[in-house]
Amino acid sequence: MTQKTHIAWLAPVMLGTTLPGLAFAQAETEGTDASRDLSPLVVTATRNRSQAGETPQKITVITREQIEQQLAITQDPGQVLSNLIPSYSPSRQKLSNTGETFRGRAPLFLIDGVPQTNPLRDSARDSYTIDLSMVERIEVIHGASAEHGLGATGGLINFVTKRAEGGGISHQISTQLTFDDDFESEGFGNKLGYQLSAQNGDWDFLGAVTRQERGVFYDGNDEIVGIAYPGELQNSTSYDLFGKLGYWIDEDQNVEFSLNHFDLEEGDDYVPETGNRDAGIPTTARRGSRDGAPGFNEVTTARLAYSHDDWLGNELDAQIYRQRFRARFATTPFFPYLDASGNTQYDQSRNESDKLGGKFSLSRAGLLDDRLRLTTGIDVLQDETRQMLVDTERTYVPETQFRNYALFLQGDFSLTDSLSLHAGVRHEQAELEVDTFSTIDRSNVTQDNVTVDGGKPDFDETLYNLGLVYQATDWAQLYANYSQGFGMPDVGRVLRGIDVPGQDIDTLLQLQPIVTDNREIGARFDWDRYGLELSYYESDSDYGERLAEVNGVFVGNREKTEIQGVEVTGEMRLGDAHDLRLTYTHAEGESDQDGDGSVDTELTGINIAPDTLRLGWSAAWNDTLSSHLQASHYFDRSVDDPELEFDGYTLFDASLAYRLPVGQLSFGIENLTDEQYITYYSQAARVSDEYYFAGRGRTFTLGYQLDF
């Protein structure tokens, strides 16, 4: 066949959102002839191949340029997501997503459509399964969605990985050095990366590897930030191996195999120095030997995909995937036991989850005089999860098998040239299987507590979505949407916490699914160089899940919850060189803690983000120099519990990029003003001296990248 080169072209994307007129396109070249055919960006996170700016719900698309701007400042995935996704909670700056919610609920993380979330025993490490250097863009669907099944009660976050481009063979080498403003040797970190892109005839391949060593973090007072036992980013080492191989059978058919292995291991040579919350003294750290083995996150994801753009007039997409997830948590005082000499020791736990699944969809456009597009398909998933105690080799959470089958139908119908209807239905059939097991006595984990009879409860839910998009003028678009999301509670938390005899799996109401109703109205405006999007949403669940701390351990309370919020995003392009961006989010929520059927208690920081204002300014000063400056202001927040009130703070970050005769140099500054602050999670999520952490102070990152 004639050699083909597939190139992705990226036009400016507003604040990561895709408002009307902002596009993503693909061009094909035959031999030496090249042409650029700009077309709207297809958001792969939507099963019906929706085009950005034409959906009845808010969608944010984070471009590669925006990812690189953030990575020049911070390598923390949680911080990157928080900086770029409206209504995403402030990062904990730890190896944990606990408390990092999306519109007050749990997001479903995906890599090329493969779920990364572990709903049966939430390890709270869902965003730490791939290095963002491997990611081309991030697609975000705001609000409850059933498009990819289990877990998206707050929305979808899909990492779309890079693929080979440009034709021939190309290489990229990158390096970064990170250090605090006092140049402390303990705070130095480094990162090395290599990428190979190759295209030959109908074959294309992308391979990449990164290795990163992180030093300790220093706060604004030049004190070492405290160590978090459940999971820590500082003083850690990680690497990522990624490969993607594609073959074009013909002009319409493509087969693609990808494999990603991510491994992050914590250091074990620092121990915490507990602070004093009442006195405003944050937890710090000092050199010392930690008990037990270091914690880690180890994830391997394999995916095989096939697409056919013209199978009997239909578009066919199919993929099967497998994921192996292992997460070990550091030793904590929650698992005491007596050794052979009668001395008290403390165990540590390890989560183990294995997923096998497939997604198949068939889409046909051009129906009813080109007014109707229909998409149908089936998803299957098998998830096996358990949580072990490492030292005593006991089962903390029994092996739980979850099988899920779902059929869906989605339709997009153009009622008029300016009004379109979007509607769909999805039926979920799920079965949970747990054998008879004994819970563990937490006062001595070598002892049993109570026996729980096993069972096979099954669930079925039919979920709906309905939306309208109205193009009022060539610069104004209105939309309204109703959608539902389907999720499971943290089954592991429920099972391990049973302390009353005579319970059985089949009758545990706490294991019932979480169904979330999301209602949203919004407007998009595009005035050439100016853009604005406004949205208001309500997110309700009659039997939701609210995290609460009990004796130092988080439990999931099943309660009615109601959340409301507003999101505002805007952009102003000043000529071709300057781009100003703004986002503002407000959210509030309540839950029914007394069980009377009426919500009565405000949600705290473990469940909901503070009101946030973000400003950004990107500038291209000339062909060689560009800059980015951003500010994030988190407003004060008061709740019913006075101990969990939040004193807001403001952070500034900046970066420069300079193109050298050979390669490109970058320089980033996180927390430009060296603000001393206590993180949102530490203030508003839990009352604890051990988890009272300051945020990271002024930090520099120097990078160099060479493409050849």
C-alpha positions as CSV (number, residue, x, y, z in Angstrom):
1,M,0.0,0.0,0.0
2,T,1.0,3.6,-0.4
3,Q,2.8,4.9,2.7
4,K,0.5,7.0,5.0
5,T,1.4,9.4,7.7
6,H,-1.3,10.3,10.3
7,I,-0.7,13.7,11.9
8,A,-2.8,15.4,14.6
9,W,-3.1,19.2,14.4
10,L,-4.2,21.1,17.4
11,A,-5.9,24.5,17.3
12,P,-6.2,26.6,20.5
13,V,-8.6,25.1,23.0
14,M,-10.3,27.4,25.5
15,L,-9.2,26.8,29.1
16,G,-9.0,23.2,28.2
17,T,-12.7,23.4,27.1
18,T,-13.8,23.2,23.5
19,L,-16.2,26.0,22.7
20,P,-17.7,26.4,19.3
21,G,-15.2,27.1,16.6
22,L,-12.2,25.6,18.5
23,A,-11.1,22.5,16.8
24,F,-8.8,19.4,16.6
25,A,-8.1,18.0,13.2
26,Q,-6.3,15.2,11.4
27,A,-4.5,15.3,8.1
28,E,-3.2,12.5,5.9
29,T,-0.4,12.7,3.4
30,E,0.1,10.4,0.5
31,G,3.8,10.3,-0.4
32,T,5.1,13.9,-0.3
33,D,1.7,15.6,-0.7
34,A,0.3,17.1,2.5
35,S,-2.8,18.9,3.3
36,R,-4.5,20.1,6.5
37,D,-8.2,19.3,6.9
38,L,-9.4,21.1,10.0
39,S,-12.4,19.3,11.6
40,P,-14.1,19.4,15.0
41,L,-12.4,17.4,17.8
42,V,-14.0,14.0,18.4
43,V,-14.1,13.4,22.1
44,T,-13.2,9.7,22.5
45,A,-14.6,9.6,26.1
46,T,-18.0,9.8,24.6
47,R,-19.2,6.5,23.1
48,N,-21.1,8.2,20.3
49,R,-18.0,10.1,19.0
50,S,-19.5,13.4,20.0
51,Q,-17.8,16.6,18.7
52,A,-16.5,19.1,21.3
53,G,-18.7,22.1,21.7
54,E,-21.8,20.2,20.5
55,T,-22.7,18.2,23.7
56,P,-25.5,18.8,26.2
57,Q,-23.1,18.5,29.1
58,K,-19.9,20.4,30.0
59,I,-16.7,18.8,28.5
60,T,-13.2,20.0,29.2
61,V,-10.3,18.9,26.9
62,I,-6.9,19.5,28.3
63,T,-4.4,19.8,25.5
64,R,-0.8,18.6,25.3
65,E,0.4,22.2,25.5
66,Q,-1.5,22.7,28.7
67,I,-0.1,19.5,30.2
68,E,3.4,20.5,29.4
69,Q,2.9,24.0,30.9
70,Q,1.9,22.3,34.2
71,L,4.6,19.7,34.1
72,A,7.2,22.5,33.8
73,I,5.8,23.6,37.2
74,T,4.9,20.3,39.0
75,Q,5.1,16.6,38.4
76,D,2.2,15.9,40.8
77,P,-0.7,14.5,38.7
78,G,-3.2,15.6,41.4
79,Q,-1.9,19.1,41.2
80,V,-2.1,19.1,37.4
81,L,-5.7,18.0,37.4
82,S,-6.7,20.4,40.1
83,N,-5.1,23.3,38.2
84,L,-6.8,22.4,34.9
85,I,-10.2,20.9,35.8
86,P,-12.9,23.1,37.2
87,S,-14.6,21.7,40.3
88,Y,-11.7,19.2,41.0
89,S,-10.6,19.4,44.6
90,P,-7.2,20.9,45.6
91,S,-4.4,18.3,45.5
92,R,-3.3,16.6,48.7
93,Q,0.2,16.6,47.3
94,K,0.4,12.9,48.5
95,L,0.1,9.5,46.9
96,S,-3.6,9.4,47.6
97,N,-6.7,10.7,46.0
98,T,-8.8,10.5,49.2
99,G,-10.6,13.8,49.4
100,E,-9.9,14.7,45.8
101,T,-13.4,14.8,44.4
102,F,-15.0,16.0,41.2
103,R,-18.2,18.0,41.7
104,G,-18.3,16.6,45.2
105,R,-18.3,13.0,44.0
106,A,-15.9,10.3,42.7
107,P,-14.6,10.6,39.2
108,L,-13.9,7.6,37.0
109,F,-10.3,7.6,35.7
110,L,-9.6,6.0,32.3
111,I,-6.6,5.5,30.1
112,D,-7.7,5.2,26.5
113,G,-11.1,4.1,27.8
114,V,-9.7,1.5,30.2
115,P,-11.0,2.0,33.8
116,Q,-8.3,2.7,36.4
117,T,-10.6,3.1,39.3
118,N,-10.9,0.2,41.8
119,P,-14.4,0.5,43.1
120,L,-14.5,-2.7,45.3
121,R,-11.6,-1.4,47.5
122,D,-10.8,2.1,46.7
123,S,-7.0,2.5,47.1
124,A,-7.4,6.3,46.4
125,R,-4.5,6.1,43.9
126,D,-6.5,6.2,40.7
127,S,-4.6,9.1,39.1
128,Y,-1.2,7.6,39.8
129,T,-1.2,4.8,37.2
130,I,0.6,6.6,34.3
131,D,3.2,9.3,33.9
132,L,1.6,12.3,32.3
133,S,4.6,12.4,29.8
134,M,2.8,9.6,28.0
135,V,-0.5,11.5,27.7
136,E,-1.5,13.5,24.6
137,R,-4.6,15.0,26.0
138,I,-7.1,14.6,28.9
139,E,-10.8,14.4,28.1
140,V,-13.1,15.4,31.0
141,I,-16.9,14.9,31.1
142,H,-18.4,16.9,34.0
143,G,-21.2,15.3,36.0
144,A,-22.6,11.8,36.5
145,S,-22.2,9.7,33.4
146,A,-23.0,6.0,32.6
147,E,-21.2,6.0,29.3
148,H,-18.3,3.9,30.6
149,G,-20.2,2.1,33.3
150,L,-19.2,1.8,36.9
151,G,-17.7,4.6,38.9
152,A,-18.4,8.0,37.2
153,T,-20.8,9.5,39.8
154,G,-18.9,12.8,39.6
155,G,-17.7,12.6,36.0
156,L,-15.1,11.0,33.7
157,I,-11.4,11.8,33.3
158,N,-9.9,10.0,30.3
159,F,-6.1,10.1,29.6
160,V,-5.6,9.7,25.9
161,T,-2.1,8.4,25.3
162,K,0.3,9.6,22.6
163,R,0.7,7.8,19.3
164,A,3.4,7.9,16.6
165,E,3.3,10.9,14.3
166,G,5.4,12.8,11.8
167,G,6.5,9.8,9.6
168,G,9.8,8.0,9.7
169,I,11.7,7.6,13.0
170,S,12.1,10.4,15.6
171,H,13.5,10.5,19.1
172,Q,12.9,12.7,22.2
173,I,15.2,13.0,25.2
174,S,14.1,15.0,28.2
175,T,15.5,15.7,31.7
176,Q,14.3,17.8,34.7
177,L,15.9,18.9,37.9
178,T,13.8,20.0,40.9
179,F,15.0,21.8,44.0
180,D,13.7,24.1,46.8
181,D,14.7,27.8,47.1
182,D,17.4,27.0,49.7
183,F,19.0,24.4,47.5
184,E,18.8,21.8,50.2
185,S,20.4,18.5,49.0
186,E,17.6,16.5,50.5
187,G,15.1,18.4,48.4
188,F,16.7,17.7,45.0
189,G,14.8,15.5,42.5
190,N,15.4,14.5,38.9
191,K,13.6,13.0,36.0
192,L,14.8,11.4,32.8
193,G,12.7,10.4,29.8
194,Y,13.1,9.0,26.3
195,Q,10.6,8.6,23.6
196,L,10.8,6.8,20.2
197,S,8.2,7.4,17.4
198,A,8.3,5.3,14.3
199,Q,6.1,5.0,11.2
200,N,6.8,2.7,8.2
201,G,4.1,1.9,5.7
202,D,1.0,0.7,7.5
203,W,2.8,0.2,10.8
204,D,3.4,2.8,13.6
205,F,5.0,2.5,17.0
206,L,5.5,4.7,20.0
207,G,7.7,3.6,22.9
208,A,8.6,5.7,26.0
209,V,10.2,5.4,29.3
210,T,10.6,7.8,32.3
211,R,12.4,7.5,35.6
212,Q,11.9,10.0,38.4
213,E,13.5,10.5,41.8
214,R,11.8,12.9,44.2
215,G,13.5,14.6,47.1
216,V,11.7,15.7,50.3
217,F,9.3,18.7,50.1
218,Y,9.8,21.9,52.0
219,D,7.0,24.3,53.0
220,G,7.0,28.1,53.0
221,N,8.9,28.1,56.4
222,D,11.6,25.8,55.0
223,E,10.5,22.9,57.1
224,I,10.2,19.4,55.6
225,V,6.6,18.6,54.9
226,G,5.2,15.7,57.0
227,I,5.2,12.1,55.8
228,A,1.7,10.5,55.2
229,Y,1.6,6.9,56.0
230,P,-1.2,5.8,53.6
231,G,0.9,7.1,50.6
232,E,3.7,9.6,50.0
233,L,5.0,11.3,46.9
234,Q,8.1,12.9,48.4
235,N,11.2,10.9,48.8
236,S,10.0,8.4,46.2
237,T,11.2,6.8,43.0
238,S,9.0,6.0,40.0
239,Y,9.3,4.8,36.5
240,D,6.9,4.2,33.6
241,L,7.3,2.0,30.5
242,F,4.9,2.6,27.7
243,G,4.5,1.1,24.3
244,K,1.8,1.4,21.5
245,L,1.9,-0.6,18.3
246,G,-0.6,0.1,15.5
247,Y,-1.3,-1.5,12.1
248,W,-3.5,-0.1,9.4
249,I,-5.2,-3.0,7.6
250,D,-6.6,-0.6,5.0
251,E,-7.9,3.0,4.8
252,D,-10.7,2.2,7.3
253,Q,-9.4,-0.5,9.6
254,N,-6.8,-0.2,12.4
255,V,-5.6,-2.6,15.0
256,E,-3.7,-1.2,18.0
257,F,-2.0,-2.8,21.0
258,S,-0.7,-0.8,24.0
259,L,1.0,-1.7,27.2
260,N,1.8,0.5,30.2
261,H,3.6,-0.4,33.4
262,F,3.8,2.2,36.1
263,D,5.7,1.7,39.4
264,L,6.2,4.1,42.2
265,E,8.0,3.2,45.5
266,E,8.3,5.3,48.6
267,G,11.5,5.8,50.4
268,D,11.9,4.5,54.0
269,D,14.5,6.9,55.5
270,Y,12.2,9.6,56.8
271,V,9.7,9.5,59.7
272,P,7.0,12.0,60.7
273,E,7.3,14.5,63.5
274,T,3.7,14.9,64.6
275,G,2.4,18.5,64.7
276,N,-0.2,20.2,66.8
277,R,-3.4,21.2,65.0
278,D,-4.8,23.3,67.8
279,A,-1.5,25.3,68.0
280,G,-1.2,25.6,64.2
281,I,2.0,23.6,64.1
282,P,2.1,21.3,61.0
283,T,3.5,17.8,61.0
284,T,7.1,17.7,59.7
285,A,9.6,14.9,59.1
286,R,13.1,13.9,60.1
287,R,15.6,11.3,59.0
288,G,14.9,7.9,60.5
289,S,14.0,4.3,59.7
290,R,10.4,3.6,59.0
291,D,8.9,0.3,60.2
292,G,8.0,-2.3,57.6
293,A,8.5,-2.3,53.9
294,P,8.1,0.9,51.8
295,G,4.7,1.5,50.2
296,F,4.3,1.3,46.5
297,N,1.9,1.6,43.5
298,E,2.4,-0.9,40.8
299,V,0.0,-1.0,37.8
300,T,0.2,-2.9,34.5
301,T,-2.4,-2.2,31.8
302,A,-2.7,-4.0,28.5
303,R,-5.2,-3.0,25.8
304,L,-6.0,-4.4,22.3
305,A,-8.3,-2.3,20.1
306,Y,-9.8,-2.6,16.7
307,S,-11.7,0.0,14.7
308,H,-13.5,0.0,11.4
309,D,-14.8,3.3,10.0
310,D,-17.0,1.7,7.3
311,W,-18.2,-1.7,8.3
312,L,-21.4,-2.1,6.2
313,G,-21.9,1.6,6.6
314,N,-21.2,1.6,10.4
315,E,-18.4,2.7,12.6
316,L,-17.2,-0.2,14.7
317,D,-15.0,0.2,17.8
318,A,-13.9,-2.8,20.0
319,Q,-11.4,-3.2,22.7
320,I,-10.4,-5.8,25.3
321,Y,-8.2,-5.0,28.3
322,R,-6.5,-6.4,31.3
323,Q,-5.1,-4.6,34.4
324,R,-3.1,-5.8,37.3
325,F,-3.1,-3.3,40.2
326,R,-1.0,-3.7,43.4
327,A,-0.7,-1.0,46.1
328,R,1.1,-1.5,49.4
329,F,0.5,1.0,52.2
330,A,3.1,1.9,54.8
331,T,3.0,0.6,58.3
332,T,0.4,2.4,60.5
333,P,-0.7,2.1,64.2
334,F,-4.0,0.6,63.0
335,F,-2.9,-3.0,62.7
336,P,-1.2,-4.1,66.0
337,Y,-0.2,-7.7,66.8
338,L,2.2,-9.5,69.2
339,D,5.3,-11.1,67.8
340,A,6.8,-14.4,69.1
341,S,8.5,-12.5,71.9
342,G,5.3,-10.8,73.0
343,N,6.3,-7.4,71.6
344,T,3.8,-5.2,69.9
345,Q,4.3,-4.9,66.2
346,Y,2.3,-3.1,63.5
347,D,1.3,-4.7,60.2
348,Q,0.7,-3.0,56.8
349,S,-1.9,-3.7,54.1
350,R,-1.7,-4.4,50.4
351,N,-4.5,-4.0,47.9
352,E,-4.7,-6.4,45.0
353,S,-7.1,-5.9,42.1
354,D,-7.3,-7.6,38.7
355,K,-9.6,-6.5,35.9
356,L,-10.6,-8.1,32.7
357,G,-13.0,-6.4,30.4
358,G,-14.2,-5.5,27.0
359,K,-16.1,-2.6,25.2
360,F,-17.9,-2.9,21.9
361,S,-19.8,-0.2,20.1
362,L,-21.4,0.2,16.7
363,S,-22.4,3.6,15.4
364,R,-24.3,4.7,12.3
365,A,-24.8,8.2,11.1
366,G,-26.8,9.6,8.2
367,L,-30.2,8.2,9.2
368,L,-33.4,10.1,8.6
369,D,-32.0,12.4,6.0
370,D,-28.8,12.8,7.9
371,R,-30.5,14.0,11.0
372,L,-30.0,10.9,13.3
373,R,-27.0,9.1,14.6
374,L,-27.4,5.9,16.6
375,T,-24.8,4.2,18.7
376,T,-25.3,0.9,20.5
377,G,-23.0,-1.6,22.2
378,I,-22.1,-3.8,25.1
379,D,-19.6,-3.6,27.9
380,V,-18.3,-6.5,30.1
381,L,-16.2,-6.3,33.2
382,Q,-14.8,-8.8,35.7
383,D,-13.0,-7.4,38.8
384,E,-11.4,-9.5,41.5
385,T,-10.1,-7.5,44.5
386,R,-8.8,-8.3,48.0
387,Q,-6.8,-6.5,50.7
388,M,-4.1,-8.4,52.6
389,L,-2.0,-7.8,55.7
390,V,1.6,-8.2,54.7
391,D,3.4,-9.3,57.9
392,T,0.7,-11.7,59.4
393,E,-0.4,-12.9,55.9
394,R,-4.0,-12.5,56.8
395,T,-6.9,-11.3,54.7
396,Y,-8.2,-7.9,55.8
397,V,-10.8,-7.6,53.0
398,P,-11.9,-11.0,51.5
399,E,-11.6,-11.7,47.8
400,T,-14.5,-10.1,46.1
401,Q,-15.6,-10.9,42.6
402,F,-17.6,-8.4,40.6
403,R,-19.1,-9.2,37.2
404,N,-20.9,-6.4,35.2
405,Y,-22.7,-6.5,31.9
406,A,-24.2,-3.5,30.3
407,L,-26.2,-2.8,27.1
408,F,-26.6,0.7,25.8
409,L,-28.2,2.7,23.1
410,Q,-27.5,6.4,22.4
411,G,-29.1,8.7,19.8
412,D,-28.3,12.1,18.5
413,F,-31.1,13.7,16.6
414,S,-31.1,17.1,14.8
415,L,-34.7,18.4,15.3
416,T,-33.9,21.6,13.3
417,D,-30.7,23.2,12.0
418,S,-30.2,24.8,15.3
419,L,-31.7,22.4,17.8
420,S,-30.5,18.9,18.6
421,L,-31.8,16.2,21.0
422,H,-29.4,13.7,22.7
423,A,-30.8,10.7,24.5
424,G,-29.7,7.3,25.7
425,V,-30.4,4.4,27.9
426,R,-28.1,1.9,29.5
427,H,-29.0,-1.2,31.4
428,E,-26.5,-2.5,34.0
429,Q,-26.5,-6.0,35.3
430,A,-24.1,-6.8,38.1
431,E,-23.3,-9.6,40.5
432,L,-21.1,-9.5,43.6
433,E,-19.7,-12.7,45.0
434,V,-18.0,-13.1,48.4
435,D,-17.3,-16.3,50.2
436,T,-17.9,-16.7,54.0
437,F,-15.1,-14.9,55.9
438,S,-14.1,-13.6,59.3
439,T,-13.4,-10.0,60.0
440,I,-10.2,-9.0,61.9
441,D,-10.1,-7.8,65.4
442,R,-8.3,-4.5,65.0
443,S,-6.9,-4.6,68.6
444,N,-4.8,-7.6,67.5
445,V,-5.0,-8.5,63.9
446,T,-4.1,-12.2,64.5
447,Q,-7.5,-12.7,66.1
448,D,-10.9,-13.0,64.4
449,N,-13.7,-10.7,65.2
450,V,-17.0,-11.9,63.7
451,T,-17.9,-14.4,60.9
452,V,-19.9,-13.1,57.9
453,D,-21.8,-15.5,55.7
454,G,-21.0,-15.3,52.0
455,G,-23.4,-14.6,49.2
456,K,-24.0,-13.5,45.6
457,P,-26.1,-10.4,45.6
458,D,-27.1,-9.1,42.2
459,F,-28.1,-5.7,41.0
460,D,-29.7,-4.3,37.9
461,E,-30.2,-0.6,37.1
462,T,-31.5,1.1,34.0
463,L,-29.9,4.5,33.6
464,Y,-31.0,7.4,31.3
465,N,-29.6,10.5,29.8
466,L,-31.5,13.3,27.9
467,G,-30.1,16.6,26.7
468,L,-30.8,19.5,24.3
469,V,-28.4,21.8,22.5
470,Y,-29.7,25.0,20.9
471,Q,-27.5,27.1,18.7
472,A,-29.2,30.4,19.3
473,T,-26.9,32.5,17.2
474,D,-23.6,31.9,15.5
475,W,-21.9,33.0,18.7
476,A,-24.3,31.7,21.4
477,Q,-25.2,28.1,22.3
478,L,-27.5,26.9,25.1
479,Y,-27.7,23.4,26.5
480,A,-29.6,21.4,29.1
481,N,-28.9,17.8,30.3
482,Y,-30.1,15.1,32.6
483,S,-27.8,12.1,33.2
484,Q,-27.4,9.3,35.6
485,G,-24.3,7.6,37.0
486,F,-23.9,4.1,38.4
487,G,-21.4,3.3,41.1
488,M,-20.7,0.8,43.8
489,P,-19.8,1.8,47.4
490,D,-16.4,1.0,48.7
491,V,-17.2,-2.7,49.3
492,G,-14.0,-3.3,51.1
493,R,-14.7,-0.6,53.7
494,V,-18.1,-2.2,54.3
495,L,-16.9,-5.8,54.6
496,R,-13.9,-5.2,56.8
497,G,-15.9,-2.9,59.2
498,I,-18.6,-5.5,60.1
499,D,-18.5,-6.0,63.8
500,V,-22.0,-7.4,64.6
501,P,-22.4,-11.2,64.4
502,G,-25.1,-12.8,62.2
503,Q,-24.5,-10.7,59.1
504,D,-24.6,-12.1,55.5
505,I,-23.6,-10.7,52.2
506,D,-27.0,-11.1,50.5
507,T,-28.8,-8.8,53.0
508,L,-26.3,-6.0,53.5
509,L,-28.0,-2.8,52.4
510,Q,-24.7,-1.0,52.5
511,L,-23.7,-2.9,49.4
512,Q,-26.5,-1.5,47.2
513,P,-25.3,0.5,44.2
514,I,-25.0,4.3,44.2
515,V,-27.2,5.9,41.5
516,T,-26.6,9.6,41.0
517,D,-28.9,12.0,39.1
518,N,-27.2,15.0,37.5
519,R,-29.1,17.9,36.1
520,E,-27.3,20.7,34.3
521,I,-28.0,23.9,32.3
522,G,-25.4,26.0,30.6
523,A,-24.5,28.4,27.9
524,R,-21.4,28.8,25.6
525,F,-20.4,32.0,23.9
526,D,-17.8,32.5,21.3
527,W,-16.9,36.0,20.0
528,D,-13.9,35.2,17.9
529,R,-11.1,36.1,20.3
530,Y,-13.4,35.9,23.4
531,G,-15.1,32.9,24.9
532,L,-17.3,32.1,27.9
533,E,-19.0,29.1,29.3
534,L,-21.5,29.1,32.2
535,S,-23.1,26.1,33.8
536,Y,-25.2,25.3,36.8
537,Y,-25.6,21.7,38.0
538,E,-27.4,19.7,40.7
539,S,-26.2,16.2,41.7
540,D,-28.4,14.1,43.9
541,S,-28.3,10.6,45.2
542,D,-31.0,9.0,47.4
543,Y,-28.5,6.4,48.7
544,G,-25.1,7.9,48.3
545,E,-21.8,7.5,50.1
546,R,-20.3,10.0,52.4
547,L,-16.8,9.4,53.8
548,A,-16.4,10.1,57.6
549,E,-13.6,9.6,60.0
550,V,-14.3,7.2,62.9
551,N,-11.4,6.5,65.4
552,G,-8.8,7.5,62.8
553,V,-10.3,5.3,60.0
554,F,-12.5,6.4,57.2
555,V,-15.8,4.7,56.8
556,G,-18.4,5.1,54.0
557,N,-21.8,6.2,55.4
558,R,-24.7,5.4,53.0
559,E,-26.8,8.6,53.1
560,K,-28.9,10.8,50.9
561,T,-26.7,13.5,49.4
562,E,-27.5,16.7,47.4
563,I,-24.9,18.9,45.8
564,Q,-25.3,22.1,43.7
565,G,-22.7,24.1,41.9
566,V,-21.8,26.7,39.4
567,E,-18.8,26.6,36.9
568,V,-17.6,29.6,34.9
569,T,-14.8,29.4,32.3
570,G,-13.6,32.1,30.0
571,E,-10.8,33.1,27.7
572,M,-9.6,36.3,26.1
573,R,-7.1,36.1,23.2
574,L,-5.1,39.3,22.8
575,G,-3.7,39.1,19.4
576,D,-1.7,36.0,18.5
577,A,0.7,36.2,21.4
578,H,-1.3,36.5,24.6
579,D,-4.0,34.3,26.1
580,L,-5.9,35.1,29.3
581,R,-7.9,32.4,31.0
582,L,-10.3,32.4,34.0
583,T,-12.3,29.7,35.9
584,Y,-14.6,30.1,38.9
585,T,-16.3,27.3,40.7
586,H,-18.8,27.3,43.6
587,A,-20.3,24.2,45.2
588,E,-22.3,23.4,48.3
589,G,-23.8,20.1,49.5
590,E,-25.7,18.4,52.3
591,S,-26.3,14.9,53.4
592,D,-29.0,13.2,55.5
593,Q,-27.0,12.2,58.6
594,D,-29.9,11.6,60.9
595,G,-31.8,9.3,58.5
596,D,-35.0,11.2,58.4
597,G,-35.1,11.5,54.6
598,S,-34.1,15.1,54.5
599,V,-30.6,16.5,53.9
600,D,-29.5,18.4,57.0
601,T,-25.7,18.5,57.4
602,E,-23.2,20.4,55.2
603,L,-20.6,18.3,53.4
604,T,-17.1,18.9,54.6
605,G,-13.8,19.0,52.7
606,I,-13.5,15.2,52.5
607,N,-16.4,15.3,50.0
608,I,-16.5,18.7,48.4
609,A,-14.0,21.3,47.1
610,P,-13.9,25.0,48.2
611,D,-15.0,27.8,46.0
612,T,-12.1,28.5,43.6
613,L,-11.0,31.3,41.3
614,R,-8.1,30.6,38.8
615,L,-6.5,33.0,36.4
616,G,-3.9,32.2,33.8
617,W,-1.8,34.2,31.3
618,S,0.1,32.5,28.5
619,A,2.4,34.6,26.3
620,A,4.5,33.9,23.2
621,W,7.0,36.8,23.2
622,N,8.8,35.7,20.0
623,D,9.7,32.6,18.2
624,T,12.0,31.4,21.0
625,L,10.5,32.6,24.3
626,S,7.1,31.9,25.9
627,S,5.8,32.2,29.4
628,H,2.9,31.1,31.6
629,L,1.6,32.7,34.8
630,Q,-1.2,31.3,36.9
631,A,-3.0,32.2,40.2
632,S,-5.3,30.0,42.3
633,H,-7.4,31.5,45.0
634,Y,-9.2,29.1,47.4
635,F,-12.0,31.0,49.3
636,D,-12.7,30.5,53.0
637,R,-15.4,27.9,53.7
638,S,-17.5,27.4,56.8
639,V,-19.4,24.2,57.6
640,D,-21.6,22.9,60.5
641,D,-18.5,21.4,62.1
642,P,-16.4,24.3,63.3
643,E,-13.3,22.1,63.5
644,L,-13.4,21.6,59.8
645,E,-13.7,25.2,58.7
646,F,-11.3,26.3,56.0
647,D,-9.1,29.4,55.9
648,G,-8.4,30.0,52.2
649,Y,-5.1,30.8,50.5
650,T,-3.7,32.1,47.2
651,L,-1.0,30.4,45.2
652,F,1.0,31.7,42.2
653,D,3.0,29.6,39.7
654,A,5.0,30.5,36.7
655,S,7.0,29.0,33.9
656,L,9.3,30.0,31.0
657,A,10.2,28.1,27.8
658,Y,13.1,29.1,25.6
659,R,14.0,27.4,22.3
660,L,17.8,27.0,22.0
661,P,19.7,26.4,18.8
662,V,19.6,22.7,19.8
663,G,16.6,21.7,22.1
664,Q,14.3,23.6,24.4
665,L,14.9,24.8,27.9
666,S,12.1,25.3,30.5
667,F,12.0,26.8,34.0
668,G,9.1,26.6,36.4
669,I,8.4,28.0,39.8
670,E,5.7,26.4,42.0
671,N,4.3,28.6,44.8
672,L,6.1,31.7,43.4
673,T,5.5,33.8,46.6
674,D,6.6,31.0,49.0
675,E,3.2,31.1,50.7
676,Q,3.1,29.2,54.0
677,Y,-0.3,27.4,54.1
678,I,-2.0,24.3,55.4
679,T,-3.5,22.2,52.6
680,Y,-7.3,22.1,52.1
681,Y,-7.5,18.4,53.0
682,S,-5.6,19.0,56.3
683,Q,-7.8,21.8,57.3
684,A,-11.3,20.7,56.0
685,A,-11.3,16.9,55.7
686,R,-10.2,15.5,59.0
687,V,-9.2,16.6,62.5
688,S,-5.8,15.1,63.2
689,D,-2.4,16.1,64.4
690,E,-0.8,13.4,62.3
691,Y,-2.4,14.6,59.1
692,Y,-2.0,18.3,59.6
693,F,0.3,19.1,56.6
694,A,1.6,22.3,55.2
695,G,1.7,22.7,51.4
696,R,4.8,22.8,49.4
697,G,6.8,26.0,49.4
698,R,8.6,27.7,46.6
699,T,10.0,25.0,44.3
700,F,12.1,25.3,41.1
701,T,12.1,22.9,38.1
702,L,14.7,23.2,35.4
703,G,14.1,21.1,32.3
704,Y,15.6,20.4,28.9
705,Q,14.2,18.6,25.9
706,L,15.8,17.5,22.6
707,D,13.9,16.2,19.6
708,F,15.8,14.7,16.7
